[in-house]
Amino acid sequence: AMQPNCPVQFHFATHDRYFPLDTAVAAVNQHLPEAPVHVYVADHGFNRNGGITYDDEAAQLARSRTLAFLAANIAS
């Protein structure tokens, strides 16, 4: 029921056993339809450097999207 008072974006992994992709994306689309949702063919923790499910390609893409999002949404 709470709405964020700042821009948000979401990063989900297709093989995440902790956050079912269909449920997570549907919830975001229902409650925050303007929020960008990015989906990666990866597992939970794909962006955790040194983790067993780390995926360098997905992590780099998520990082570039995050940095672009921050640059576009944070006043300098």
C-alpha positions in Angstrom: 0.0 0.0 0.0 3.0 2.3 0.4 4.1 4.3 -2.6 7.7 5.3 -3.0 8.4 9.0 -3.1 11.3 8.7 -5.5 11.9 6.9 -8.8 12.6 3.1 -8.5 13.6 0.4 -10.8 13.6 -3.4 -10.5 16.0 -6.2 -11.5 14.8 -9.8 -11.5 16.4 -13.1 -12.4 14.5 -15.8 -14.4 15.8 -18.6 -12.3 15.3 -17.0 -8.9 13.8 -19.6 -6.6 13.1 -17.0 -3.9 11.2 -14.5 -5.9 9.0 -16.2 -8.5 9.4 -14.1 -11.7 5.8 -14.0 -12.8 4.5 -13.0 -9.3 7.2 -10.3 -8.8 6.8 -8.7 -12.2 3.0 -8.8 -11.9 3.1 -7.1 -8.5 5.4 -4.3 -9.8 3.3 -3.8 -12.9 0.1 -3.6 -10.8 1.4 -1.3 -8.1 4.1 0.7 -9.9 3.4 0.5 -13.6 5.8 3.4 -14.4 8.8 1.6 -12.8 11.3 0.0 -15.1 11.5 -3.7 -14.7 14.6 -5.6 -16.0 14.8 -9.3 -16.3 18.0 -11.3 -16.7 18.5 -14.9 -17.6 20.3 -15.6 -14.4 19.8 -17.0 -10.8 19.2 -15.3 -7.5 22.3 -13.4 -6.5 23.5 -12.9 -10.0 25.0 -9.6 -9.1 26.7 -10.7 -5.9 30.4 -10.6 -6.8 32.1 -13.8 -5.7 28.8 -15.6 -5.1 28.2 -19.1 -6.6 25.4 -17.7 -8.8 27.3 -14.6 -9.9 26.7 -13.9 -13.6 29.2 -11.4 -15.0 27.2 -10.6 -18.1 23.9 -10.0 -16.3 25.7 -8.1 -13.5 27.4 -5.8 -15.9 24.1 -5.1 -17.7 22.3 -4.5 -14.4 25.1 -2.1 -13.3 25.0 -0.1 -16.5 21.2 0.2 -16.3 21.4 1.2 -12.7 24.0 3.9 -13.3 22.0 5.3 -16.2 18.9 5.3 -14.0 20.7 7.1 -11.3 22.2 9.6 -13.7 18.7 10.3 -15.1 17.0 10.6 -11.7 19.4 12.3 -9.4 20.0 16.0 -9.6 23.6 17.0 -9.6 
